[in-house]
């Protein structure tokens, strides 16, 4: 049985970035539906973001010397 799901071009573009090259769309959607952890692409905690900012600042300072 086949079902069509309508999505906007923007949504399709976002999903295509998450889909692995070696999986079908059905496998991809099944993986997302069964994933225990929510997809949180690129999200850092405040602590992680602060550490990253500090690392960038230290790197910039080292080039200024």
ZAVEX-344084 format. One line per 10 residues: number of its first residue (from 1); their letters; for each residue x, y, z of N, C-alpha, C. Coordinates in nm, 2 decimals, padded with zeros to 4 digits, always signed. Layout:
BEGIN
NUM	a	X,Y,Z,X,Y,Z,X,Y,Z | ... .
% end
This chain:
BEGIN
1	xxxxxxxxxx	+00.08,-00.12,+00.00,+00.00,+00.00,+00.00,+00.09,+00.12,+00.00 | +00.05,+00.22,-00.08,+00.13,+00.34,-00.09,+00.04,+00.46,-00.05 | +00.10,+00.55,+00.03,+00.03,+00.67,+00.07,+00.11,+00.80,+00.04 | +00.05,+00.90,+00.00,+00.12,+01.03,-00.03,+00.10,+01.12,+00.08 | +00.20,+01.19,+00.12,+00.20,+01.29,+00.22,+00.24,+01.42,+00.16 | +00.16,+01.52,+00.17,+00.19,+01.65,+00.11,+00.27,+01.74,+00.21 | +00.38,+01.79,+00.16,+00.46,+01.88,+00.24,+00.51,+02.00,+00.15 | +00.54,+02.11,+00.21,+00.59,+02.22,+00.13,+00.73,+02.19,+00.07 | +00.77,+02.27,-00.02,+00.91,+02.25,-00.08,+01.01,+02.27,+00.03 | +00.98,+02.37,+00.12,+01.08,+02.40,+00.22,+01.09,+02.28,+00.32 .
11	xxxxxxxxxx	+00.98,+02.22,+00.36,+00.98,+02.10,+00.45,+01.05,+01.99,+00.38 | +01.03,+01.97,+00.25,+01.10,+01.86,+00.18,+01.25,+01.88,+00.18 | +01.29,+02.01,+00.16,+01.43,+02.04,+00.16,+01.50,+02.01,+00.29 | +01.43,+02.05,+00.40,+01.48,+02.02,+00.54,+01.49,+01.87,+00.56 | +01.39,+01.80,+00.52,+01.39,+01.65,+00.55,+01.49,+01.59,+00.46 | +01.52,+01.63,+00.34,+01.62,+01.58,+00.25,+01.76,+01.59,+00.31 | +01.78,+01.69,+00.39,+01.91,+01.71,+00.45,+01.93,+01.61,+00.57 | +01.82,+01.56,+00.63,+01.83,+01.47,+00.74,+01.83,+01.32,+00.69 | +01.78,+01.30,+00.57,+01.77,+01.16,+00.51,+01.91,+01.11,+00.47 | +01.94,+00.99,+00.51,+02.06,+00.93,+00.47,+02.05,+00.88,+00.32 .
21	xxxxxxxxxx	+02.17,+00.89,+00.25,+02.17,+00.85,+00.11,+02.13,+00.70,+00.09 | +02.16,+00.62,+00.18,+02.13,+00.48,+00.16,+02.00,+00.43,+00.21 | +01.91,+00.52,+00.25,+01.78,+00.48,+00.30,+01.66,+00.53,+00.21 | +01.56,+00.46,+00.20,+01.44,+00.50,+00.13,+01.37,+00.61,+00.21 | +01.27,+00.68,+00.15,+01.19,+00.77,+00.23,+01.11,+00.70,+00.34 | +01.06,+00.58,+00.31,+00.99,+00.50,+00.41,+01.08,+00.47,+00.53 | +01.20,+00.42,+00.50,+01.30,+00.39,+00.61,+01.33,+00.51,+00.69 | +01.35,+00.63,+00.62,+01.38,+00.75,+00.69,+01.27,+00.79,+00.78 | +01.15,+00.79,+00.73,+01.04,+00.84,+00.82,+01.02,+00.74,+00.93 | +01.04,+00.61,+00.91,+01.03,+00.51,+01.01,+01.13,+00.53,+01.12 .
31	xxxxxxxxxx	+01.26,+00.57,+01.08,+01.36,+00.60,+01.17,+01.33,+00.72,+01.26 | +01.27,+00.82,+01.20,+01.23,+00.94,+01.27,+01.12,+00.91,+01.37 | +01.02,+00.83,+01.33,+00.91,+00.80,+01.41,+00.95,+00.71,+01.53 | +01.05,+00.63,+01.51,+01.09,+00.54,+01.62,+01.21,+00.59,+01.71 | +01.25,+00.71,+01.67,+01.37,+00.77,+01.74,+01.32,+00.81,+01.88 | +01.39,+00.76,+01.99,+01.35,+00.79,+02.12,+01.39,+00.93,+02.16 | +01.50,+00.98,+02.10,+01.54,+01.12,+02.13,+01.48,+01.21,+02.03 | +01.43,+01.33,+02.07,+01.38,+01.42,+01.97,+01.49,+01.48,+01.88 | +01.46,+01.51,+01.76,+01.56,+01.56,+01.67,+01.59,+01.71,+01.72 | +01.71,+01.74,+01.75,+01.74,+01.87,+01.80,+01.87,+01.91,+01.73 .
41	xxxxxxxxxx	+01.86,+01.93,+01.60,+01.98,+01.96,+01.51,+02.04,+02.09,+01.55 | +02.17,+02.09,+01.58,+02.24,+02.21,+01.61,+02.21,+02.28,+01.74 | +02.13,+02.22,+01.83,+02.10,+02.29,+01.95,+02.21,+02.26,+02.06 | +02.25,+02.36,+02.12,+02.35,+02.35,+02.23,+02.28,+02.40,+02.36 | +02.33,+02.35,+02.47,+02.28,+02.40,+02.59,+02.35,+02.53,+02.61 | +02.31,+02.61,+02.71,+02.37,+02.74,+02.74,+02.52,+02.72,+02.77 | +02.54,+02.62,+02.85,+02.68,+02.59,+02.89,+02.77,+02.55,+02.77 | +02.72,+02.47,+02.68,+02.80,+02.43,+02.56,+02.82,+02.55,+02.47 | +02.72,+02.64,+02.46,+02.74,+02.76,+02.38,+02.84,+02.85,+02.44 | +02.84,+02.87,+02.57,+02.93,+02.95,+02.64,+03.08,+02.90,+02.62 .
51	xxxxxxxxxx	+03.09,+02.77,+02.63,+03.23,+02.71,+02.61,+03.27,+02.73,+02.47 | +03.18,+02.72,+02.37,+03.22,+02.74,+02.23,+03.26,+02.89,+02.21 | +03.18,+02.98,+02.27,+03.22,+03.13,+02.26,+03.36,+03.15,+02.32 | +03.38,+03.09,+02.43,+03.51,+03.11,+02.50,+03.62,+03.06,+02.41 | +03.60,+02.94,+02.35,+03.71,+02.89,+02.26,+03.73,+02.97,+02.14 | +03.63,+03.03,+02.08,+03.65,+03.12,+01.97,+03.72,+03.25,+02.01 | +03.69,+03.30,+02.13,+03.75,+03.42,+02.18,+03.90,+03.39,+02.20 | +03.93,+03.28,+02.26,+04.07,+03.24,+02.29,+04.15,+03.22,+02.16 | +04.08,+03.17,+02.06,+04.15,+03.15,+01.93,+04.18,+03.28,+01.86 | +04.08,+03.37,+01.87,+04.10,+03.51,+01.81,+04.22,+03.58,+01.88 .
61	xxxxx	+04.22,+03.57,+02.01,+04.33,+03.63,+02.09,+04.46,+03.58,+02.05 | +04.47,+03.45,+02.02,+04.60,+03.39,+01.99,+04.65,+03.44,+01.86 | +04.56,+03.48,+01.76,+04.60,+03.53,+01.63,+04.64,+03.68,+01.64 | +04.59,+03.75,+01.75,+04.62,+03.89,+01.76,+04.76,+03.91,+01.82 | +04.82,+03.81,+01.88,+04.95,+03.83,+01.94,+05.06,+03.84,+01.84 .
% end
